[in-house]
Amino acid sequence: MKQLLLRQSCGWLLPIGLFLFWSQASMHGWMSAQILPSPEIVLESARDFIPQDLLRELPISLYRLSVGLLGGIALGLFLGLVFGMSQLVFRLVMPLFTVLVQIPTLAWIPLLMLLLGIGEALKLTILIKAVAVPVALYTCAGVQQISPKLAEMARTLRLTPWVFAHRLVWPSLLPFLMTGIRLAFSQGWVSLIAVELLASSEGLGYLLVQSRQLFMLDLVYVCVLVIGAFGFAGERLLLLLSQRWIYWPAAVTDTGNVTAMGAYDLRGWLLPLALVLAWQLVSGFGGLNSAFFSSPLSVGQTLYDGLLEGNLAHELAASLLRMLQGFAIGAAAGLLLGGFTGSNEWADRVFTPLFSALRSVAIFAWLPLITAWFGLGESARVAFIALASFFPLLLATHQGMAQLPPTLREVSRALRLSPLSRLRYLVLPAILPSLFTGLRIGMMHAWVGAIGAEYFVSSGEGLGSMMMRAQQLLAADRILAGIVLIALVAAAVSWAIGSIERRMTTWRYL
């Protein structure tokens, strides 16, 4: 009994230790009170701040999130059903949809600010786009995984269309849909905080910016705690709903109905080419204002000239270098801590609860604190990118190490392998699939973090800073050129990591 209580209480050891360190650091003046206000000051400020300001702004953010979730889920469900049920639509539209998915939601903000302003339309558009994408992809996958034998069963039993959909199709689709909704909630919460930080005079993000500008870090801490609490509560609620609604065993999937895109299927190019041609024709006849939406030829010319003359190439190189620096730091920390917690039961019980709680905080909510701690220079941007890439690597490495078969230890003891040989020949091959998943997600988070850091902490160099300057100058061609470069880098990173993974894990495909 004592052993069980000790194990259950391990998760509180690190938070309590950090709280005591915080109290001692504030009491003895180890750090400036402006940088690290004492717990007493934070609690005192929260007592007045929560009823006067937070309770006024919190419903605004929750309303935006609710509308964005409802609109995004409805749109994503509709698109996913259409993509999954029609092979023709899938082959014609999915390539274009995949290209758009490669572009991070954050990259659209400068262009949408030109088109929609900084009002509610901007925020809801960003939210609906962020939510609809994962819902559509998972819904499409769920529809395509439905076995054709269910239709045969329905005909044999002479089921009505409603009974067929309710009793057979919906149970097969629901696990995929709930996974998409859980991911959509996380992306929507992050996107909401980001757009409120950048372009809002109301909401939690606005409170963060205002408190940071007034250097009232005690209020920033309160906002971060509230954002983390609501993020954690939303994730737990969706997890509980999934466990409550999906109580049947996992269905046996059938790949016979899955539509595959051939590498040389030219039909997928028809819609993108038609849209680009229509865009160019409308622009040529003066149907679009070039200050808000430049023609494809204008964007291509800007991209070509910028890369040839070095302007865009310099901005791209600055963003890439910044991203790689932050990713190296975040990935190294994630790998080390993930390996440590995944291979040590007590370390897992001590560290994992705190990391899970910190991961619930929308990543852009940390920006005001990071700029207060590291200033407004390059170190703040690199620190934010490192934090963005840290959690995916931590989670992936932890899961890979925790799921190692116990027989590996027996084999290493039987062969009397050294720790280095055991790591090289047994552990690494076993965790490589999880590790590459973490690397891919971590690198994408680092790239998004680099663009976001350049939005919020203007550096004068980088694609994000260039796009924000272009938005202020109504230079839509440069914004669109930046979006193209962001998409190309995201696609190149995903392809490169996938190629390395296939090369290093060829045994998985034998």
C-alpha positions in Angstrom: 0.0 0.0 0.0 2.8 2.4 0.9 4.6 1.5 -2.3 1.4 2.3 -4.3 0.9 5.7 -2.6 4.6 6.5 -3.2 4.2 5.8 -6.9 1.0 7.8 -7.2 2.6 10.8 -5.4 5.7 10.9 -7.5 4.1 13.1 -10.1 3.8 15.9 -7.5 7.5 15.8 -6.5 8.8 17.9 -9.4 6.0 20.6 -9.4 6.4 21.0 -5.6 10.2 21.2 -6.0 9.9 23.9 -8.7 7.4 25.8 -6.6 9.7 25.8 -3.6 12.6 26.9 -5.9 10.5 29.7 -7.2 9.6 30.8 -3.7 13.2 30.8 -2.6 14.5 32.5 -5.8 11.9 35.3 -5.2 12.6 35.6 -1.5 16.4 35.8 -1.8 16.4 37.9 -5.0 18.2 35.4 -7.2 16.3 37.0 -10.1 14.7 40.3 -10.7 11.1 40.6 -9.4 10.1 41.9 -12.8 11.4 38.8 -14.5 10.3 36.3 -11.8 7.6 37.7 -9.5 7.0 35.8 -6.3 4.1 33.3 -5.9 2.5 35.7 -3.4 2.6 38.6 -6.0 1.1 36.3 -8.7 -1.7 35.2 -6.3 -2.4 38.7 -5.2 -2.6 40.0 -8.8 -4.8 37.0 -9.8 -7.3 37.9 -7.1 -8.1 41.3 -8.8 -7.1 40.4 -12.4 -9.4 37.3 -12.8 -12.8 39.0 -12.0 -12.0 42.3 -13.6 -10.2 41.4 -16.8 -9.9 37.7 -17.3 -13.6 36.9 -16.9 -14.3 39.6 -19.4 -11.9 38.4 -22.1 -12.1 34.6 -21.6 -15.7 34.2 -22.9 -14.6 36.1 -26.1 -11.9 33.6 -26.8 -14.1 30.6 -25.9 -16.8 31.9 -28.2 -14.3 32.2 -31.1 -13.0 28.7 -30.4 -16.5 27.3 -30.3 -17.6 28.9 -33.6 -14.3 27.8 -35.2 -14.6 24.2 -33.9 -18.2 23.9 -35.1 -17.6 25.5 -38.5 -14.3 23.6 -39.0 -15.7 20.2 -37.9 -18.7 20.7 -40.2 -16.6 21.7 -43.2 -14.0 19.0 -42.5 -16.6 16.3 -42.1 -18.3 17.3 -45.4 -15.0 17.4 -47.3 -13.8 14.1 -45.8 -17.0 12.4 -46.8 -16.9 13.7 -50.3 -13.2 12.8 -50.7 -13.7 9.4 -49.3 -16.9 8.4 -51.1 -16.0 9.7 -54.6 -12.9 8.4 -56.3 -13.2 11.0 -59.0 -13.3 13.9 -56.6 -10.5 12.3 -54.6 -8.2 12.1 -57.7 -9.1 15.6 -58.9 -9.2 17.6 -55.6 -7.0 15.7 -53.1 -3.6 16.8 -54.8 -4.5 20.4 -54.5 -5.8 19.9 -50.9 -2.6 18.1 -50.0 -0.6 21.1 -51.3 -2.6 23.5 -49.3 -2.2 21.3 -46.2 1.6 21.6 -46.5 1.3 25.4 -45.9 1.1 26.1 -42.2 -2.0 27.9 -41.0 0.2 30.7 -39.6 1.6 31.4 -43.1 -1.8 32.6 -44.3 -2.2 35.3 -41.7 -0.4 38.2 -43.5 -2.4 37.6 -46.7 -5.7 37.2 -44.9 -5.0 40.4 -43.0 -4.8 42.1 -46.3 -8.1 40.5 -47.6 -10.2 40.5 -44.4 -8.6 43.1 -42.1 -8.0 42.3 -38.4 -11.6 41.8 -37.3 -13.6 38.6 -36.4 -13.6 37.4 -40.0 -9.8 36.9 -39.9 -9.8 35.0 -36.6 -12.7 32.7 -37.6 -11.2 32.0 -41.0 -7.9 31.0 -39.4 -9.7 28.8 -36.8 -11.9 27.1 -39.3 -9.0 26.3 -41.6 -6.9 24.9 -38.8 -9.8 22.7 -37.6 -11.1 21.6 -40.9 -7.9 20.1 -42.2 -7.3 17.3 -39.7 -11.0 16.5 -39.6 -11.2 16.2 -43.4 -8.1 14.0 -43.6 -9.1 11.6 -40.8 -12.7 11.4 -42.1 -11.5 10.6 -45.6 -9.2 7.9 -44.2 -12.1 6.5 -42.1 -14.5 6.3 -45.1 -11.9 4.6 -47.3 -11.1 2.1 -44.5 -14.8 1.0 -44.4 -15.0 -2.6 -45.6 -17.1 -3.2 -48.8 -18.4 -6.3 -47.0 -20.6 -4.0 -44.8 -22.6 -3.0 -47.9 -23.0 -6.7 -48.8 -24.2 -7.4 -45.2 -26.7 -4.5 -45.5 -28.1 -5.9 -48.7 -28.3 -9.4 -47.3 -30.2 -8.1 -44.2 -32.2 -5.7 -46.3 -31.3 -2.8 -44.0 -32.7 0.7 -44.7 -30.1 3.4 -45.6 -30.6 5.0 -42.1 -30.0 1.7 -40.3 -27.0 0.9 -42.5 -25.4 4.3 -41.8 -26.3 4.3 -38.1 -25.4 0.7 -37.2 -22.5 -0.1 -39.6 -20.9 3.0 -41.2 -21.0 5.4 -38.2 -19.3 2.9 -35.8 -16.5 2.3 -38.4 -16.0 6.0 -39.0 -16.3 7.4 -35.4 -12.8 6.4 -34.2 -11.2 8.2 -37.1 -13.4 11.2 -36.7 -12.7 11.5 -33.0 -9.0 11.3 -33.6 -9.3 14.1 -36.1 -11.4 16.2 -33.7 -8.9 15.8 -30.9 -6.1 16.9 -33.2 -8.3 19.7 -34.5 -8.9 21.1 -31.0 -5.2 21.3 -30.3 -4.5 23.0 -33.6 -7.5 25.4 -33.2 -6.5 26.4 -29.6 -2.9 27.2 -30.8 -4.1 29.1 -33.8 -6.6 31.1 -31.7 -3.9 32.2 -29.3 -1.5 33.0 -32.2 -4.0 35.2 -34.1 -5.1 37.0 -30.9 -1.5 37.8 -30.1 -1.0 39.2 -33.5 -4.2 41.0 -34.4 -6.8 41.4 -31.7 -8.0 43.9 -29.1 -9.9 41.3 -27.2 -9.4 37.8 -25.8 -6.7 35.8 -23.9 -4.1 36.6 -26.5 -4.7 40.3 -26.2 -4.4 40.1 -22.4 -1.0 38.3 -22.9 0.3 41.0 -25.2 -1.1 43.9 -23.1 0.4 42.4 -19.9 3.8 41.8 -21.6 3.9 45.4 -23.0 3.2 46.8 -19.5 5.9 44.3 -18.1 3.3 42.9 -15.7 4.7 39.3 -15.8 2.6 38.3 -12.8 -0.5 38.7 -15.1 1.3 36.9 -17.9 1.8 33.9 -15.6 -1.9 33.9 -14.7 -2.9 34.0 -18.4 -0.5 31.1 -19.2 -1.9 29.0 -16.4 -5.5 29.7 -17.6 -4.6 28.8 -21.2 -2.9 25.6 -20.1 -5.8 24.7 -17.9 -8.4 25.1 -20.6 -6.2 23.3 -23.1 -5.7 20.4 -20.7 -9.4 20.3 -19.9 -10.4 20.3 -23.6 -8.1 17.5 -24.4 -9.2 15.4 -21.4 -12.9 16.0 -22.3 -12.4 14.9 -25.9 -10.5 11.8 -24.6 -13.3 10.9 -22.2 -15.9 11.4 -24.9 -13.9 9.1 -27.2 -13.6 6.4 -24.5 -17.3 6.7 -23.7 -18.6 6.7 -27.3 -16.1 4.2 -28.8 -16.5 1.1 -26.6 -16.4 -1.6 -29.2 -13.3 -3.5 -30.4 -11.3 -1.9 -33.2 -12.8 -2.9 -36.6 -10.7 -4.9 -39.1 -9.9 -2.5 -41.8 -10.1 -3.3 -45.5 -7.7 -1.7 -47.9 -9.7 -2.8 -50.9 -11.7 0.4 -50.9 -8.7 2.8 -50.4 -8.1 5.1 -53.3 -4.4 5.5 -54.0 -2.9 8.4 -55.9 -0.5 7.2 -58.6 2.8 9.1 -58.9 2.0 9.8 -62.6 -1.8 10.4 -62.4 -2.1 13.6 -64.4 -5.8 14.1 -63.4 -4.6 15.5 -60.1 -3.0 18.4 -61.9 -6.2 19.4 -63.8 -7.9 21.4 -61.0 -4.8 23.3 -59.8 -3.9 24.3 -63.4 -7.5 25.3 -64.1 -7.6 27.5 -61.0 -4.2 29.1 -61.7 -5.3 29.8 -65.3 -8.6 31.3 -64.1 -6.7 33.4 -61.5 -4.4 34.7 -64.2 -7.2 35.5 -66.5 -9.3 37.3 -63.9 -6.2 39.3 -62.8 -5.3 40.1 -66.4 -8.8 41.7 -67.0 -8.5 43.7 -63.8 -10.9 41.6 -61.8 -8.5 41.4 -58.8 -6.7 44.3 -57.0 -3.0 43.6 -57.3 -2.4 45.2 -53.9 -4.5 42.5 -52.3 -4.2 39.5 -54.7 -1.4 39.6 -57.3 -1.6 37.4 -60.4 0.3 34.1 -60.6 2.8 35.6 -63.2 3.5 38.5 -60.9 4.1 36.2 -58.0 6.3 34.0 -60.1 8.3 37.0 -61.3 8.7 38.3 -57.7 9.9 34.8 -56.6 12.3 34.5 -59.5 13.8 38.0 -59.1 14.0 37.7 -55.3 15.9 34.4 -55.5 18.1 35.5 -58.4 19.0 38.9 -56.9 19.3 37.4 -53.4 16.6 39.3 -51.5 14.3 36.4 -50.9 17.2 33.9 -50.8 18.7 36.0 -47.9 15.3 36.0 -46.0 14.9 32.2 -46.6 18.4 31.5 -45.5 17.9 33.5 -42.3 14.7 31.6 -41.4 16.3 28.2 -42.2 19.4 28.9 -40.1 17.2 30.1 -37.2 15.0 27.1 -37.5 18.0 24.6 -37.6 19.6 26.3 -34.5 16.4 26.0 -32.5 15.6 22.6 -33.7 19.1 21.3 -32.8 18.6 22.5 -29.2 15.0 21.3 -28.8 15.6 18.0 -30.4 18.7 17.3 -28.3 16.8 18.1 -25.1 13.8 16.1 -26.2 15.8 13.0 -27.1 17.8 13.0 -23.8 14.8 13.6 -21.6 12.5 11.3 -23.6 15.1 8.5 -23.5 15.6 9.0 -19.7 11.9 9.0 -18.8 11.1 6.2 -21.2 13.7 3.9 -19.9 13.4 4.7 -16.2 10.1 4.0 -14.4 10.6 6.4 -11.5 11.8 9.2 -13.8 8.7 8.6 -15.9 6.5 9.0 -12.8 8.3 12.1 -11.7 8.7 14.0 -15.0 5.9 12.9 -17.3 3.0 14.6 -15.4 4.7 18.0 -15.5 5.6 17.7 -19.1 2.0 16.7 -20.0 0.7 19.7 -18.2 3.2 22.1 -19.9 2.4 20.5 -23.3 -1.3 21.6 -22.8 -0.2 25.3 -22.9 -0.7 26.6 -26.5 2.9 27.1 -27.7 2.4 30.8 -28.7 1.3 31.5 -25.1 4.9 31.1 -24.1 6.1 34.0 -26.4 5.5 36.9 -24.0 7.4 35.0 -21.2 10.2 34.1 -23.6 10.7 37.6 -24.8 10.7 38.8 -21.1 13.3 36.2 -20.2 15.5 36.4 -23.3 14.8 39.9 -24.6 13.8 40.8 -28.1 16.9 39.5 -29.9 17.9 36.4 -31.7 18.1 34.3 -28.5 14.4 34.7 -27.9 13.5 33.5 -31.3 15.8 30.5 -31.1 14.5 29.7 -27.6 10.9 29.7 -28.9 11.8 27.4 -31.8 13.6 25.1 -29.5 10.5 24.9 -27.2 8.3 24.3 -30.2 10.4 21.3 -31.4 11.1 19.9 -27.9 7.7 18.3 -27.0 7.3 16.2 -30.2 10.8 14.7 -29.8 10.2 14.2 -26.1 6.9 12.3 -26.6 8.1 10.2 -29.5 11.4 9.2 -27.8 9.5 8.4 -24.5 7.0 6.2 -26.3 9.6 4.4 -28.3 11.7 3.6 -25.2 8.7 2.7 -23.1 7.4 0.2 -25.7 10.7 -1.7 -26.0 10.1 -5.4 -25.7 11.5 -6.8 -22.3 13.2 -9.5 -24.3 15.8 -7.0 -25.6 17.3 -6.7 -22.1 17.5 -10.5 -21.9 19.2 -10.7 -25.3 21.7 -8.0 -24.3 22.5 -9.8 -21.1 22.8 -13.2 -22.8 25.1 -11.7 -25.4 27.0 -9.6 -22.8 26.7 -6.5 -24.9 28.2 -3.2 -23.7 25.8 -0.3 -23.2 27.0 1.3 -26.4 26.5 -2.0 -28.4 23.1 -2.5 -26.9 22.1 1.0 -27.9 23.4 0.6 -31.4 22.2 -2.9 -32.3 19.0 -3.3 -30.2 17.6 -0.1 -28.9 18.0 2.3 -31.8 16.5 -0.1 -34.5 13.5 -0.7 -32.2 12.7 3.0 -31.6 13.6 4.3 -35.1 9.9 4.4 -36.3 8.8 6.4 -33.3 12.0 8.6 -33.5 11.4 9.5 -37.1 7.8 10.4 -36.4 9.0 12.7 -33.7 11.7 14.2 -36.0 9.2 14.9 -38.8 6.7 16.5 -36.4 9.4 18.3 -34.5 11.0 19.7 -37.6 7.6 21.0 -38.9 6.9 22.6 -35.5 10.3 24.2 -35.6 9.6 25.6 -39.1 6.2 27.0 -38.0 7.9 28.3 -34.8 10.5 30.1 -36.9 7.9 31.9 -39.0 5.8 32.7 -35.9 8.8 34.0 -34.0 9.6 36.3 -36.9 6.0 37.6 -36.9 5.9 38.4 -33.2 9.6 39.3 -32.6 10.5 41.2 -35.6 14.1 40.6 -36.6 14.5 42.4 -39.9 15.6 39.1 -41.4 13.5 36.0 -42.2 10.4 35.2 -44.3 8.0 36.0 -41.4 9.4 39.5 -40.9 9.5 40.0 -44.7 5.8 39.0 -45.1 4.7 41.3 -42.2 6.5 44.2 -43.9 4.9 43.3 -47.2 1.5 43.3 -45.5 2.0 46.8 -44.2 3.1 47.9 -47.7 0.2 46.1 -49.4 2.7 44.0 -51.4 0.6 40.9 -52.0 3.1 39.5 -54.5 5.8 39.3 -51.8 3.4 37.7 -49.3 2.4 35.1 -51.8 6.0 34.5 -52.7 6.7 33.9 -49.0 3.8 31.5 -48.7 5.2 29.5 -51.7 8.7 29.3 -50.1 7.2 28.2 -46.8 5.2 25.5 -48.5 8.2 24.3 -50.5 10.4 24.1 -47.4 7.7 22.2 -45.5 7.3 19.7 -48.3 11.1 19.4 -48.7 11.6 18.7 -45.0 8.9 16.1 -45.0 10.3 14.4 -48.1 13.8 14.4 -46.8 13.0 12.9 -43.4 10.7 10.3 -45.1 13.6 9.4 -47.5 16.1 9.0 -44.7 13.6 6.9 -42.7 13.0 4.5 -45.6 16.7 4.2 -46.1 17.5 3.5 -42.4 14.5 1.2 -41.8 14.5 -0.9 -45.0 13.9 -4.0 -42.8 10.3 -2.7 -42.2 9.5 -3.0 -45.9 10.9 -6.5 -46.6 
